[in-house]
């Protein structure tokens, strides 16, 4: 297992990204269109489908919860199997395909409840693909470059969703189809270049690996418990990433319930993406200088202040704009550096299984 003490120290990083790293980063650009759609457009569209007395905040919260719990329960099991040679990309393709197909299905003329069911399936597809995508980071780059590469992924993902977001706001139903096409187009480079470097069993050992999945999971959990830096990070991650995910998922529906105009909501969220791009790149550089853990801590403290601001002071579109800018400044750093920090402290040949546990703590 990688020595977790090494990841606290600043590390040198070369200026240029490799072709392989760039192709991994591009998937963040592709899936970010659906992420922005989920945040800025779908809650407003779902509200328009509901009866006048319907509560979009409650319904949206249940939809997010169901999708998150399914992923949290599935990922450790599937992640263990995916650590077999060649299986990671197959699971990635399965969830990616599910997300794309159901994204297109949301363009159908559905009532609000079937629409939310299809959205839940699309979200499961997205988040499932992201679990395997995150674990691909350890096959794509070295420990010393993970902060840089992960930060670029989130940064370009934010800017990509911004460029795409103007069209999604203009025509909601058409945007579902356009989003799916965008998602596929920016996934192709990853599919043509990815090779699984780290695995716990070869293809010939797939049968025995699958049969031993549950015992493998129990063994992995035991290793996590014995690894103090790892389980302390996972507990901390459980608490702080919930704030991040809640703000991402609920900001638009919350703003709509406050009476903020839908155009103001969408434009403010696009501003978040613009702000997040340079901040994500900056976080990667600052992590190289001050250490990954120090920068995660700084971003989490700032995010706590943002949540208190939203809870007690946000009443108008102006305050929502302020919140959007602040979120953009710190959210990207938390996401990118958490992903890379975790990738450094786990065993590379069990990466997908460990990222499955990462999902339990990140989505439950």
Secondary structure, DSSP 8 states (H G I E B T S, - for coil): ---GGGGGS-----S---HHHHHHHHHHHHHHHHHHIIIIIHHHHHHHHS-TT--HHHHHHHHHHHHHHHHHHHHHHHHHHHTBTTHHHHHHHHHHHHHHHHHHHTTS---HHHHHHHHHHHHHHHHHHHHHHHHHHHHHS-GGGHHHHHHHHHHHHHHHHHHHHHHHHH-HHHHHHHHHHHHHHTTHHHHHH------SB-GGGHHHHHHTHHHHHHHHHHHHHH-HHHHHHHHHHHHHHHHHHHHHHHHHHHHHHTT--HHHHHHHHHHHHHHHHHHHHHHHHHHHHH-HHHHHHHHHHHHHHHHHHHHHT--SHHHHHHHHHHHHHHHHHHHHHHHHHHHHHS-GGGHHHHHHHHHHHHH-
